[in-house]
Amino acid sequence: MTKIRARITNASEVVELMRRGSILMRMHTSTGLRSFIEPGGEISPAVADKLLKRPDVQPSGDGLFPGISQTFKLGSHSE
């Protein structure tokens, strides 16, 4: 039996994972747009919105669609 991890609902936990090198990803799924921290798991929509408003969360230049990034990493304010 596969254990499914619950959604991460703590922004501080996600930021700590990003400090260790994880990336924030926005993905289209069969149930709509979802956000994930990889590695780590799915994060709640509220946490994703909160993180994307932080000036140190930067698009990672994934090159999917111009101006519409779907992956983000933790950077500095000056990047």
CORBELNOR-V886757 format. One record per residue. SS is DSSP state (helix for helix, strand for strand, loop for the rest). Layout:
SS
SS
//
This chain:
loop
loop
loop
loop
loop
loop
loop
strand
loop
loop
helix
helix
helix
helix
helix
helix
helix
helix
helix
loop
loop
loop
strand
strand
strand
strand
strand
strand
strand
loop
loop
strand
strand
strand
strand
strand
strand
strand
loop
loop
strand
strand
strand
loop
helix
helix
helix
helix
helix
helix
helix
helix
loop
loop
loop
loop
strand
strand
strand
loop
loop
loop
loop
loop
strand
loop
loop
strand
loop
loop
strand
strand
strand
strand
loop
loop
loop
loop
loop
//
